[in-house]
Amino acid sequence: MFVMPVAALIVIVSLSIFFVKRAASKQAFERFIGTVIVFAFLLNYGWELSHCTLYKGFVYDGAHVAFLALASLADTIMALLLYFGFALIYRQGFWIHRVTGLRIFWLMLVGGLGATVSELAHLSAGNWSYTKDMPLLPGIGVGLTPVLQFTILPILIYSLSRYYTTRRPTQSASPT
């Protein structure tokens, strides 16, 4: 049960070390990855809370809300794996600094396809099922909201992280 998350964490730590060593500014890259972790958790937790009622058996109680936090940690791990996967492809830890329309397209495509495969696996394993209110992708019966989650959130997470780690503090007018 914990083999995959542990393996994923080992891969993330290894790739993080790999790219930190190659970064022109190790501190800037570490700050960027830390910011990705924070945004990934917060945005995924918000998404999980907003669409959880589309899953059968969900109620807003402590156990379910805690489970959503755990799911958001798993989503954070996936967001990091996705980022580092593209970093390997582009051979650049800060690939988000050179984002193009084509790179956004590939990120959204891979994120959406990954979410589709994951949902299919979880549905077939009986880990969860949808209520009648969940919009489904035609032909495959996978929920639209979990697919959109990993189609939209990764680029938002990486872009916000880039913005918050590269913006310059504004100079306030000095009092006279």
QUIDA-V172012 format. One record per run of one state. SS is the DSSP state (h for helix, s for strand, l for the rest). FROM is the first residue (numbers start at 1). LEN is the number of residues. If there is no record, write none. Layout:
<<SS	FROM	LEN> <SS	FROM	LEN>>
This chain:
<<l	1	2> <h	3	20> <l	23	3> <h	26	29> <s	55	1> <l	56	6> <h	62	29> <l	91	4> <h	95	4> <l	99	2> <h	101	25> <l	126	4> <s	130	1> <l	131	5> <s	136	1> <l	137	6> <s	143	1> <h	144	23> <l	167	10>>
